[in-house]
Amino acid sequence: MVSSRVQVSLIATGLLVLGLGLCLYKAVNLGFPLVPGEYRDVWTVESKVSFKPSKGDVVEVELKLPAMLAGWSNVDEYFASSGFGFSVIAPSRDNGFDARRARWTRQTLERPTTLYYKQQMYRAKQAKDLPDMPVLEVSPPLLENDRQAAMARLVDRLSQQSSDRESFTSLLLQEFLRQSPDQDSLFLLGSYQEGSLVVMMDVLAYKGIPAHQLRGIVLEDGRRRQTLSALIEIHNGEKWVVFDPQNANIGLPDNFFIWQRGDGAVLNVVGGRDSSLEFALVSNSLPVKTVVSMGQRSEQVDLLDFSVYALPVEQQGIFKGLLLIPVAALVVVLMRVLVGIRTSGTFMPVLIALAFIQTTLLVGLIIFLGLVGVGLWIRSYLSRLNLLLVSRVAAVIIVVILLMAVLAVISYRMGLDQALTVTFFPTVIIAWTIERMSILWEEEGGHEVLIQGSGSLLVAVLAYIAMSSQIVSHLTFNFPELMLSLLGVILLLGKYTGFRLSELYRFRDLASEQNFPQQKARSQPKKSKKKL
């Protein structure tokens, strides 16, 4: 009968060889980079068109496709049109701008449907200047008398304070961004149901300034369910200039990908209702030739390639974070098995590290220590009221959530944006941590809570450092088969029965005492034998 140690050794060795072999195969044969930053960052953007059918109507869906502006280059694109007729309409002049359109058609449809368009692109060069386009004649907006009077007063006031079209637009955006606009601005904002952007466009049209919207996507890695954002582009008499209505900055932001330049609807759905357009994004450092060849691999290659690129982009963003958890688990195993650090729960440090990733380390430590300290203090007070354990813990969780809401409001007022990243996920983690420590306090006392809490925090910081490493994030996402090698290492560590580092330090005096009798025997002089 083969012993368990031999079985674990064989399984772990097989996992190590399999994971490293697949990793080398992808690096050598498929050209996947082993080091981040070796090649350009390739963005995968997946648009999702969802709608409900209207009974008995022919369905026709048109989605305007982006043009590669500001230095962007298209690598490849994919369309999902199961059961639909599909075609790509060649560029046509649309408000002075060329735009391709994807068209899905179907005779009848009975249930809600989702259509997908996925594009992969990279930024070939840094270029913020957009190509020139015709300047269309500006038509003043049709307004009611009260709106027109308020807009006339606003335009007159801003015209006196400005010197040209650019300065007028900048003052206009700053006016609507003020916490206390004047009465005319407040009236216009309240009389438009479409929002402040439509008000700005009407004011520019009333002034006679050629302007249109730049609709696009803010590039954030792992972002899901994102909708289109909008910038304002005006013609200053010589060239087109871009303004950000969110902060009145001039120029195209580096992380803004233009989807449509000009007015008009991006999505048109005929024979459907309740339509929506959402985007999911993920970024990856890959050679361009690798991305181009990803859709052309044979089935035999796909069997060996354990890549997550075949998943929808929304799921890719989720797995990009999930694949970091085994790295944090390895850190926990190393610190507990080899070092001997005691933690509150086996993988609580992993959850705390995940919360730190959302809040950054320094802000996360301050929030964690503050909320856990307050939570434990409230727990000690509630224990003197002789409440049941379940009620006491539930009360602590509610108080923690209220404290985090207060913290978010105070941070917003003080301009501390990092503290606003506290979301539902770290809220649950911190509340669950307080619950665990509260139960530990009941069973073992405050001293044990201090030891295990400090150990959990130390391991969580080390796990956060490992998970936030750029090369670790790159390897786990591009080479998920390395998780097999990590599993093999963890299995080998599971059979470790030697001393931990903390135990060697703890029993260091005992080791010196074991050597002391031998040293004492060598130091004593030998006694002479007496003759009988």
N, C-alpha and C positions, 0 to 999 in steps of 0.2 A: 504494500500500500504506500503510495507516494505521500510524503508528509505535506502539510499545508504550506510550510515554508518553501518547499521546492515548487509547489503549484503556483504560489504567488510570484516566485522568482521567474518562472517560465512565462506566466501571463504578462508580468510587467515588462520583461524583455521583449516579448512579441509586440506589445503596445508601443514601446519605445522605438523599435525598428520600423514598425508600420507608420507611425506618425512622422518620424524623421525621413523615411523613404518617400512618402507622398509629398512632403515639403520640398525635398530635393528635386523630385520629379517636376513639380510646378515651377521651381526656380530655374531649372536647366532647360527643360523641354518646352515649357509654355511661356517662359520669359517673365514670370512674376518677380518683382524686385524684392530682395531681402531687406533692404535698407530704405526707410521712408525718405522722401525728398529726392530720390535718385531720378525720378521721372516727374512729369507734370501731374498736377492734381486733376483727376477726371471726375466731373460731376454727373451723376445720374438723376434726372428729374422725371418723375412719373406723374402725369396728369390723369385725374380720374373724373370722368363725366358721369354723373348719376341723375336719373330722372324716372318719373312714373309715366306710363303710357296713357293717352286719352283713348277711350273706347272707339273702335272702328275707324281711327284715323291712320293715314300713312305717316310713318315716322321718318323724319329726316333731321340729322344732326350735323351741324357744321362747327368746326373748331379751328380758329385761326392759329397757324403754326408760327413759331418765332423765327425771326431772321437773325443771323449771326452778326451782331453789332458789337462795337467797343472791343474788338480784338478777340472775340469768341469764335471758336471753330467747332463745327459739328463732326462727331466721330461716327455715330450711328443712331438710328431711330427705329422704333418698333411700334406696331399698331395691333391692338387686340380688337377683332371685329367678328366674334363668333356669331354666326347666324345672320349677319348684316352684310349687305353689299357695301364695298368700301372703295374709295378712290381719293387721290390727292389732286386737287385742282391747282393748276399752274398759277404763278403769281399774276395778280391783276392790279391795276392802279386803284388803290383804295384810299381816298382822302389824301392823295399825293404820296402814298407809300405802298410799296410792293409787299404783298402778303400771300403766302400759300395758305391753303385751307384743306383740312381733312374732312371728308364727307362720309357719313354712315347712313345707309338707307335700308328700310324694311317695309314690307307691305302691311303687316299687322304685328302687334306686340301685345301680350297679355299681362305681363308682370314687370315690376321694376327692374331696370337694367343698369349696368355699369359698363362703360367703355373706357379703355385705357390707351394712352399714348405715352411712350417712354423714349426719352432722348438722352444720349450721352455726349457730353461736349467738354472741352477744355479751353483755357484761355491761352491762345497762342502768343499774344503780345499784350502789353498794357497800353490801352488806348481809350481815352475818355472822350475824345472828339468824335461826334457822330457825323455820318455823311450828310451832305446838304440835301435838302428836299424843298419842293416848291412852297412858296408862301401863299396861302389861300386868302381870299378876301374875307375880312372880318365882318360878320353880321351882328349888330347889337341885339341883345336879348330882349324878348317881349316881356315887359313887366307891367304890373299894376301900378297905379299912381303912387301909392304909399311906398312900395318897394323902389320905384324909380327915383322918388325924391330922396329917400335915404341913401341910395347908391350914388346919386349925383353929389350929395354933400360929402360922402366918404371919398369919392374920386377927387373932388376939388381940394379937400384937405391934404390928401396924400400927394397930389400933383404939386402943391405949393412946397412940400417938403422934399420932393425928389427932383433929380436933374435929368434923368433919362428913363428908358423902359426898365432897365435892370434895377435901378434904385427904387423905382415905383413898385415893382414886383416884390422886392425884398421888404419894403415897408409894409406892403399889403399882407405878406405872410406873417411878419412880426406882429401886426395888428391883431390878427386872428389867433395868434399864439399867446397873447397877453392874458394874464389872469383876470384883468378887469378892462375889457374893451369899452369903447365909447358907446353911446346909445344907438347910433346908426348901425354899428357892427353887430351889436346884440340883437337889434331888430331883424337884420338880414339873416343872422344865424338862426333865429327862432322861426322865421317865416319860411325857411327852406327845410323840407323834410329829407332831402337827399344827402345833407351833410355839408360841412364847411368847404370841401373841395369844389363842389358845384358852385357855391357862392363865389369862391375865388375866380373860377373860370368865367362866370358871368361878369364880375367886376372888370377883369382883363378885357373881355369882349366889349364892355361898355366904354372902356378907355380907348379901344381901338388897337389893342396890342395883339398881334397874332400869337395864339397859344393853343396847345393841345396837351393831352395827357400821355405820359409814358407809363404803361402798365407792365409790371414785371414781378419777379420773385426775389425776395431777400434770401440770399444763399446762407443757410445755416445747416451745418452737417447734422444729419439725423432728424431733421424737422419733419413732422407729419401734419397732415390736414392743414396745410398752409393755403391761404387764399392770395389773390393778386393784390399787390400794393400799387400805389400810383405816385408818380412824380409829375411836375409841371415843366413843360418846355416852352419857352417864349422865343420870339425872334426880336433881337435888339436893334434891327436895322441893317446889321452886317452878317450875323451868324445866329445859330440857335444856341440858347443857353438853358441849362437844366437847373431847376430849383427843387429842393426837398421840402414839401409842405409840413413835414413833421418838425423841422428845426430851422427852416429858412436858410439852410446852407446852399451854396452855389456849387454846381458840379455833380457829375454822376458818381454815386457811391461805388466803391470797389466791389462790394458784395451784392450789387443789384444787377440781375440778369433781365434784360429787356425782352418781354414777350410780345408786346404790340406798341408800335409808335404811331400815334394818331388816335382819332376818335373812332367810335363804332363799337359794336358788341364783339367780344372775344368768342362767345358761345351763342349759337342760335339753335334752338330745338323746336321743330315743327312736329305736331302730333304727340307732344309730351308736356308734362307739367312738373312743378317742383324740381326744376333742374338745378344742379350745383356743380361747381368746378373746384376741385381741391388738388393740392400738389404734395408730393412726398419727395424728399431730397436726401442724398447720401453722397459723400465725397470719398474718393479713394486715390491713393498714389500708385499709378500704374503706367506702364509704357502705352503709348497710343496704339501701337501695332497689336498689343495684347488685347485691348478693348475691342478693336475692330475684328479680331479673329475669334472673340468669345462666341459670337452668334454663328460661326461657321465651323465649329468643332464637330467631329463625328461622335456617334453614340459611344464608341469604345473609349474615346478620351473623356467623355462626360462621366463614365463609370468610375474613372480614376480620379477625376477632379472633384474634390469635396468642397466646392465653392458655393457660397450663398448668393451668387449673382443671379441665379435662376429665380430667386424669390422676388415678389413685388418689392418695390423700393421702400414702402412703409415697413415691411417686415425686415428688410435689410438694416434699416436704422435701429430697429429693436434688437436684432441679433448683434449689432456692433457693440451694444452695451452689455448684452448677456454673455458674450464670449469673453468678457473681461472677468467675470465672476470666478471661473476656475483658477485664474492667476491669484486672485485674492484668497481663494480657498487654499492654494499651495502655501501662501504666506502664513496663514493661520496654522496649518499643519506643521510647518517648520518651526514656528515660534512656540507651539505647544509641545511638540514631541521632542525636538532637539534642544530648545532653550528652556522650556519648562515654565513659560509665562501662563498664569492662570487668568482666564477670561470668563465673563458672565455669559454662559452659553457657548456652544461650539462655533457657530457662525454669526453671532451677533456683530463681531468686528467687521464682517463683510458687509452687512447691512449699513453699519455706520459709515464705512468707506464709500458706499454708493450714495449716501446722503451728502458726504463731503464733495463728491464729484459735481453735484448739482449746485452747491453753495460756495465752492472753493474752500481750501483748507482753513485759512485763518478765520473767515466768517463762519464756517461750519463749526470750528472749535468753540468760538465765542457763543454761538447759538446753542450748541450742544451742552456745554458746561453750565451756561446760565439756566436753560430750561430744565435740565436734569436736576440741578441744585434746587431750583424753586419747586420742582415737582416732588422731590424727596422731602423738602421742608413741609410742603402741604400734606404729604403722606403722614409725616410724623405728627402733625397737628390733628389730622383726622383720626389717627389711631387712638388719641386720648379721648375721642368722642365715643369710643367703643362701637364703631360701625363694623358691619360685616366686611370681609375681605373683598368680595366682589364689588360691593357698593363703593368701597374706598378706592379701589383701583379705577373704576369707571369715573368717579369724581375727579381723580387726578388727570385722566385722559382728557376730560372736558376742559379742565382748567388749563392744561397745556395748549390745547387748540385755541382757546381764547387768548392766551399769552402770545402765541405766534401771530394771531390776527392783529393784536395791538402792536407787536414788533414790526409787522409789515407796514402798518399805517405810519408809525413813527419814522421808519426808514425811508418811506416815500416822502414824507415832509422834510427830512434832512437831506434828501438827495442821494441816499446810499442804495444804489441799484442792486448791488450784490445780495443784500439781505432780502430783496424781493423775489429771489429765485427759490425761496422756500415754497415747495409745492406740496401736493397731497402725499407724494411718496415719502419724503423725509419726515413729514408730520407723523405719519403712521410709524415710521421707524423709531423716532424719538419717544413717542407715546408708548410703544411696545417696550423700549429700553427701560423706561421708568417703571413700567409694570413688572418687568423681570427683576429689577433691582428692589422694588418694593416687596415682592415675595421673598427675595433673598434676605432682605432686612428682617422680615418676620421670622425666617428660619435660622439664619446664621448670625445676625447682628450687623451693626454698622461697620465694624472693622473689616469684615469679609466683603462688604459692599465696596469699601474703599479700595481693597486689594484687587478684586476682580474688575471693578470699574476702571481703575488705572491701567490694568493689563489690557482690557478691551480697547481702551482709547489708544494705547501705544500700538497695539497690533493693527487697529483701524487706520492709524496714520501711516504705518508701513505699507499696508495694503493699498491705501490711496496713492502713495508715491509710486508703487508698482503699476497700478491701473492707469494712472495719468501719464505714464511714460509714453512718448510718441512711438518709440520702436515697439513697445509691447502692444499698443493699440493697432499698429500696422500689421504685426505678425499674427495676432489673434484673428483679425478680420480677413486677411488675405490667405492665411494658412490655418484654417480652423482644425485641420487634421492634427495640429500640434497638441490639441486637447487630449488626444490619445496618449501622447508622450507624457503629458502632465499627469494623466491618470495612472500610467505606469510608475512614475516617480512617487505618487501618493501611496500606491499599493506597497511599494518597497518600504516607505517610511512607516506604513502600518505594521510592519513586522519588526520594527526597531525595539529592542529591549534593553539597550544600554543606559548609561547614566545621562541625564540631562545636564546642560551647563549650569543651571541653577542648583542642581544637586551636588555637582562637583564643588561649587563655591560654598554650599551649605556645610558639607562634610570635609572641608579642607583641614580643619583642626584634627579630625579623627585620622586622617591620613598621616599627619605629622606624628601623632601619638603612636601609631603602629610602627614607625621607624625608630622611635625614641629608645625602646629597650635594647635594640641591637647596638645603637650608638653608645648606650650606657655600659653595656657588657664589654665593648672594645676599650672603653676608657678606664675601666677598673684594673689595677695591677694584680697579677697572678700571685696567689699565696704559696709559699714554700711548703713542701711536704715534710712532716716530722718523721724522723726515724724511730721505729719501734725498738 
